[in-house]
């Protein structure tokens, strides 16, 4: 008996350590800003009548948290922002002094209930001498409330499902049920506490303030969001389950009540994916089903192990256990099968089936795709990423040596041009963000969970102008002076980048990557020559 109990306790511990309580969630966690009009940091001739933001999934604006400030620091928003799916339109009036830098700040809630906040600037006529300061935002001011509430709810499911299942189907006749019934109520109480905590965290994330600064109005506002009714339904279902629990766990309920509790429990499980990432996945019905199956499997397996270890193994006759344990083994097998199946299903959805590379679409369309992807990849970061400045120092040192060892395969003037560009560019860079030095059209693939996915990243920390170099120099979208110049003009115009700096980085990068031992990559040399000659 002691050996059996120890084995079950060990299994329970291993389960807690090896099985994530949370269901599988999408890798693309929430919405991201993919495009703006005017383009970030662009300088346009006159101020527009509206500002347009395009996200990667549907969003809804937080009241009072979307605004445009004019060059004088005053609001120029002319009305409430309007969301249409993934597009947010902000009406803007023209101020008395229209020339200068405008600052757009936004806070929206994505389809998966997560907040997305940020800011960007554009200028009319010319940038202001003292432009408005970018807004510093905390996307998740709820801090640890969200994960804490989530896991309290999951623990509640474990304590509510396992003991109730055993009490209804496999409880020994001579064993008292009071403790197991009480554990079920504790589980439902934890579900309610976790749900209330999620409500509070959602309020904090919606309005952008810490939990301690929330007002009653902030808490009430959650009811009007997409996630509010779902959380309310979960609380109501927990209350209904509490009314049915005593009879079912006590073994006194008829088939009708048992079925009713099962239906209520299933409906309660559905509220978790409805309030989270699966509603924004590429296949919402499948993702929702996968999450429900995952939660059910987790609750049955861990809840059953807990019930066995705490209530049944101590004091139950070996002969009685001989009838209980085989049944439990079958339940556990099914539950683990659910966990595996749901994990595989969610992984298949998230990974998708990468399809054709970007260079199979028309060149202009491909450049526009890259222009939409890059702002999502430009993230402020620190180590362990190598700074572009450090990488460029290595290029400057190695290029003349490799050129000599390769037998001077092209004119010295190209080497000198690359070195001059590096001397000019390295110490005068703009804001440092993550850039990919190999984002050419062969490393962007069509996929399922996103229209396009970037593969084979070679990240550096550098200015935005460097990030477009691979798409400009790459031969996949056409290799001719005209094709290179067209890509250069199109991508720098779309993203509001300094064209001259992009040209300089392209010359330097092409020649830095033009030699590998005795191998000369002539395509890279030709692009550099075309740009140096201005052809």
Secondary structure, 3 states (H helix, E strand, C coil): CHHHHHHHHHHHHHHHHHCCCCCCCCCCCCCCEEEEECCCCCEECCCCCEEEEEECCCEEECCCCCEEECCCCCECECCCCEEECCEEEEEECCCCCCCEEEEEEEEEEECCCCEEEEEEEEEECCCCCCCCCCCCCCCCCCCCHHHHHHHHHHHHHHHHHHHHHHHHHCCCCCCCCHHHHHHHHHHHHHHHHHHHHHHHHHHHHHHCCCHHHCCHHHHHHHHHCHHHHHHHHHHHHHHHHHHHHHHHHCCCCCHHHHHHHHHHHHHHHHHHHHCCHHHHCCCHHHHHHHHHHHHHHHHHHHHHHHHHHHHHCCCCCHHHHHHHHHHHHHHHHHHHHHHHHHHHHHHHHHHCCCCCEHHHCCHHHHHHHHHHHHHHHCCCCCCCCCEHHHHHHHHHHHHHHHHHHCCCCCCHHHHHHHHHHHHHHHHHCCCCEEEECCCCHHHEEECCCCCEEECCCCEEEECHHHHCHHHHHCHHHCCCHHHHHHHHHHHHHHHCCCHHHHHHHHHHHHHHCCEECCEECHHHHHHHHHHHHCC
